[in-house]
Every structure is written in structure tokens, then in C-alpha cells.
Amino acid sequence: MKILCVNAGSSSLKFQLYEMPEEISIISGYVEKIGAKDSFYTIKHEGEKVETKVPIKDHTEAVKIMLDELINYGVVKDLSEIRGVGHRVLHGGEKYSDSVVITKEVLRDIKNLTKLGPLHHPGNIAGIKAMQAALPDAVQVAVFDTAFHQTIPKTQYMYPVPMEWYKKYGVRKYGFHGTSHKYITQLMAQKLGKEKVNLIICHVGSGASITAVKDSESYDTTMGLTPLDGLMMGTRSGSIDPSIIKYMIDESGMKYDEIDEALNKKSGLLGICGFNDNRDVEQAIRNGDEDARLALDMYVDRIDRYIAEYYIELGGKVDAIVFTAGVLENGAETRESIIEGLEPLGIKINHEVNNAIASFKEITSGIITAEDSTVPVYVEPTNEEVMITRDAYRFCEK
């Protein structure tokens, strides 16, 4: 059965076609700068990558290009072979604790939740509508980034603000990267040979979140009402004193929207040292850049702080700590710095193994701690596309 995985952003559309249940990726690609003059798309097939520059005015055109290329490359003879489409959707609110077949009601709910995902939902909705029109007979499934975190207990997801804010406006911690955290949880249960696992999963890429998993369910996570909360990230500030916002408006004359943009797009690593890519930060450190050194120290400190907090929340009963996503799948130096900060917990690094693992090396996963470490630390590549496809396939089987 062929299942299509789609991730539609405000001006982009990423896709991957899988043969299920074998989970074989047949073809993938992405369309960038939708609506701009310099729009283009890239197709990856059988190890080759081809980029084409072409005007693409909206998501409907982007979907048509994608489906035409599936025919052109011969991966499907007819579009009816695509039985299901899994859509990444940022926010499911409190209503959706699992993926769901997209109906008119579901689409209406996604539109209503745009207030909680203003940057992501317009693109998500445009992608869904375009795919519904292009593949009317395929099962369209919404896979919510927040769904996995709906098991978090109320003591962890409530903010200490007036109760009316929660009851009337839905102000609470929702958490994100749930598809990745769910994938890693299932993977580690299999690797450890346990039905229920306790984990601390560190998904650290350009966006970053850490999740405490208790008995294979999300118990706490760092992102909150929005993805801005929690860890310091590539361009996001993470948690700060909220009074800073009013202070900066009063002192600088900046408007709220400018402050919000600065906290989301001009802060984090970028704000401290001018680089948002971890590789550039590490290179700058090697070149003697003191601001880069400060940025990485701040970055690592916050990761260690949450790992320690979640270690306590799980009562010290942690089967494994898992490093995943771009930065921690590849950044040996950053991984080493994080583990050095965890030595008070009895966690010790194996330098040789740590330096041997990266997505671009022969070894892409493994345990990077010493044998006498109190908790093993694993490096495991995440695969949100596979998780989205699995969920779509699950509903197609039904």
C-alpha cells in the first residue's frame, strides 16, 4: 500500500511516498518559496537529487507538481494507487490525543486552533485542502504534533495563572515535537525489550524540546502553549522572565509584534553569538569566539537543567536518555558537553564511541556512555515521516 506523508508550511511543502507496511521510502521532495518569484522544487529518487526552478503561486500548484512528478518518475502509474495521506498538523489542542481521519469537523477544528498555531496552521490547512482536491478517494489523516503530550498530568500542564485563563482561553502547556517523541518511545521500547519504558528524550535541532516519558507515555515536556517555551534554541529564546516583554516595550519603544518576532527569530544561539546553526557555533568556538563559547555554554546548561529536573520527576527510574534530531544526532562536541554536566548523576561519556557517531558517518546510532554509567545515553535518529505514515496506514487498514 502506498502512503504519502505531507508536511505543508506557509510557503513550503515537503513530501515522502512510502510503501507500507514495509516502510520503504520510494521518493521524496520539497517545494520551497511558494508564492515567491524564485520558487523551486527538489526531487530525491534512487540516490539522485534534481532541483527545478519554476513559478509556483500556491499550495494547489505545489501539490499538482508533486503528484505529476510521482507519475513522471514512474513510482505510481495512477494516482489511485495512493491509498492514504498523512498530514503533519501543529496543534490539536485538548481535543485530539491521537491522529484522526480528516472530516469537515476536524478541518474546522484545525482552523479554530489557528490562534494557537498562527505560523503553521495556514500552511497545514492549505496543504490539506489541496490534497483533498487532488486525491479525493485517499484517506486523509491529521497527525498532530501535540497529540502524544495529552497524557501529561494536570499538575505538569497547568500554569499558575488565573484559572479562568485555562477554562475560558485554553492557556496550558501543550508540548510539541510529539511525533518525534512518540517514534523514539516506540523505538526504545523495542530496543530495550520492554513493554513500558521510562525515558528522557532530547529532541534538539533548530527547534528543541525535551520530554520525560513515564511508562511509555509523555509525562512532562519543555515546550508550552507555543513552541517558544523551554529550551534555548537556534533562533528562539526559550523560557525567559515574561516581564522582559513589557520592559523592552517601555524602554525601547518596540511594538509587541516586534518583540515576539525577536524572541522567535532573532534570539537563542543567533541572538547571543550571531550563528543559529550549531556547526557554525562550534567552528566559531574553535576560532576563539568568546560569544560563541558563551552561547553554547548557555545552550548546554539549559539542556542539563531539564534532564536533571526530569530525572527527579521520574524518581530516578530512567531506562535511557536519548539524543535525537539534527544537533544531537551529529554534534559530538555538544553531546560531550551535555554529558559532562550530568556527571553528578553518575552519567559518564565514552569518548571514542561518541566521536564515531553521526548521520553522515558509517555509525549513526548507539550508546555513547561508559559501561559503569548510571543511565545509558543513546544517540538515535528520529523519523517523524515514518511515524506520520504509520498513523495514516493504520487508518487505511481500518
Beta strands, then each sheet from edge to edge (+ up, - down):
strand 1: 2-8
strand 2: 13-19
strand 3: 24-32
strand 4: 40-45
strand 5: 48-53
strand 6: 82-89
strand 7: 100-101
strand 8: 139-144
strand 9: 199-204
strand 10: 208-214
strand 11: 217-221
strand 12: 320-324
strand 13: 366-367
strand 14: 377-379
sheet 1: 5+ 4- 3+ 2- 1+ 6+ 8+ 7-
sheet 2: 11+ 10- 9+ 12+ 14+ 13-
end
